[in-house]
Amino acid sequence: MANMSDSVLQVAFTDPRRTDTPTDTSFFDVLVATGGTIFTANAAGTTTTVVGANAAPGTGTNVVRIGEKFKLFSGGAEKESTVFEVTGVAVDTPGVGSTTVTFTPAAAVATASGDEMRLGEAGVINDEAGLDAALSEAGYSASDISLMTQNDKLYAVRVEHDSGSFGSHGA
């Protein structure tokens, strides 16, 4: 259900992946993994850690900052739809050459060698123009967008950016 009031788009839907009730609008934020790989695992981790080679700041390899939001990928495919946040970065003893990144919430399965952390772009769509822009970026033509109701647009954006929120009964 959507309601336009004071130029702020208010969206409400049930996401079957959540067991708690949202308490603020951040529930509706979307993270799209648009950035490159910021960290690559070279060893097994846990459900809350990724272990990889030490950072190489000059090349951008394995440079991770606390607070960054990301998704986990394996073999080029998203491992799960969860959006994670970096909570700690520990560089191991010199000579060992590994860094452990701690994140929250816990992943469904432990991280493994080859897993990638891909930086995402978080965004909140605040108005009708934002919906139109998101659809245009997804490849919809201006004429198609002009024929869509607001509900059609919300559905299309959700399918494009967060199809996992439909569960087994959706798109």
ABEGO torsion letter per residue (X at the ends): XBBBBGGBBBBBBBBAABABBBABAAAABBBBBABBBABBBABBBBAABBBBBBBBAAAGBGBBBBGBBBBBBBGGBBABABBBBBABBBBBBBGAGBBBBBBOBBBABBBBBGBBBBBBBBBBBABAAAAAAAAAAAGBBAAAAAABBAAAAAAAAAAAABAAAAEAABX
